[in-house]
Amino acid sequence: MLNQFLWVIYPYVTITIFILGHIYKYNRDQIGWSARSSEIMEKRLLKWGSPLFHYGIIFAFFGHVAGILVPKSVYETLRVPDELYHLGAVAIGGVVGVMALIGLVILVIRRLTVSRIRLFTQRMDWFTEFVLLLVVFQGVYVTVIRNFLVGEFDYRSTVGPWFRSLFTFSPDPTLMRDVPLSFQIHILLAFLLFALWPFTRLVHLWSLPLEYLKRNYISYRSINFLRTFRLTKNKP
């Protein structure tokens, strides 16, 4: 019964909340789709943390697509050896995962140490960042640390088929029965994050993320109002 709930009911509930929540958010609060800039409050940590986190998350997403959504048979057809795939997954996945984790830690430290940012932080922001930290850390753990301490796990033959079966409406929870606990925790936390997504600032990632990443930093300059007034007054 628990297996049925965790790997059939729970994923469908969170996916439904994810979809309907975004529809509701778009219809009721389109302004909330863009991130509120806090650059005026602090620049140094944001300059490092934001690119590391965003680029790391984007590349990690594509890595998950390659490993979970693309069937193992495709790689076999392309004659990609399991050893080569595993090496690439650990090396590239490890690098982008660590990038995302370091960037997120920097952003959390920034939120904790800059009083003006902390003042405008809502409870949902703290909870979301906590869950996000757990998801990213757990992802780095199963990709890098567990591989060196325990050994390789072939998630493409278990997690991949199970995840794809959700979209064909024929979920097979038995595929997740022997999946290591660390992988299960990572997956369950990720689905929790999907459910939270529409109601948090994470929705800004849908606002042309690549444009968001390469946009110029906003420059704020102080204005000498007395000097401006005199110049305006002396104009003919």
ZIGI-V679919 format. One record per residue. N is the residue number from 0. PSI is psi as a letter, one per 30 degrees, with the letter a starting at -180 (NA if undefined). Layout:
N | PSI
N | PSI
This chain:
0 | e
1 | e
2 | e
3 | e
4 | e
5 | e
6 | g
7 | d
8 | e
9 | e
10 | e
11 | e
12 | e
13 | e
14 | e
15 | e
16 | e
17 | e
18 | e
19 | e
20 | e
21 | e
22 | e
23 | e
24 | e
25 | e
26 | f
27 | f
28 | i
29 | f
30 | e
31 | f
32 | f
33 | k
34 | k
35 | k
36 | k
37 | g
38 | e
39 | f
40 | e
41 | k
42 | e
43 | e
44 | e
45 | e
46 | e
47 | e
48 | e
49 | e
50 | e
51 | e
52 | e
53 | e
54 | e
55 | e
56 | e
57 | e
58 | e
59 | e
60 | e
61 | e
62 | e
63 | e
64 | e
65 | e
66 | f
67 | e
68 | f
69 | j
70 | l
71 | e
72 | f
73 | e
74 | e
75 | e
76 | e
77 | g
78 | h
79 | j
80 | k
81 | e
82 | e
83 | e
84 | e
85 | e
86 | e
87 | e
88 | e
89 | e
90 | e
91 | e
92 | e
93 | e
94 | e
95 | e
96 | e
97 | e
98 | e
99 | e
100 | e
101 | e
102 | e
103 | e
104 | e
105 | e
106 | e
107 | e
108 | e
109 | e
110 | e
111 | e
112 | f
113 | j
114 | e
115 | e
116 | e
117 | e
118 | e
119 | g
120 | k
121 | l
122 | e
123 | e
124 | e
125 | e
126 | e
127 | e
128 | e
129 | e
130 | e
131 | e
132 | e
133 | e
134 | e
135 | e
136 | e
137 | e
138 | e
139 | e
140 | e
141 | f
142 | e
143 | d
144 | e
145 | e
146 | e
147 | e
148 | e
149 | e
150 | l
151 | k
152 | k
153 | i
154 | f
155 | f
156 | f
157 | d
158 | e
159 | e
160 | e
161 | e
162 | e
163 | f
164 | f
165 | e
166 | f
167 | g
168 | h
169 | h
170 | k
171 | j
172 | f
173 | f
174 | f
175 | f
176 | e
177 | g
178 | k
179 | k
180 | e
181 | e
182 | e
183 | e
184 | e
185 | e
186 | e
187 | e
188 | e
189 | e
190 | e
191 | e
192 | e
193 | e
194 | e
195 | f
196 | e
197 | f
198 | g
199 | a
200 | f
201 | f
202 | f
203 | f
204 | f
205 | f
206 | i
207 | i
208 | e
209 | e
210 | e
211 | e
212 | e
213 | g
214 | l
215 | k
216 | k
217 | k
218 | k
219 | k
220 | k
221 | l
222 | k
223 | j
224 | e
225 | e
226 | e
227 | e
228 | e
229 | e
230 | e
231 | e
232 | e
233 | f
234 | k
235 | NA
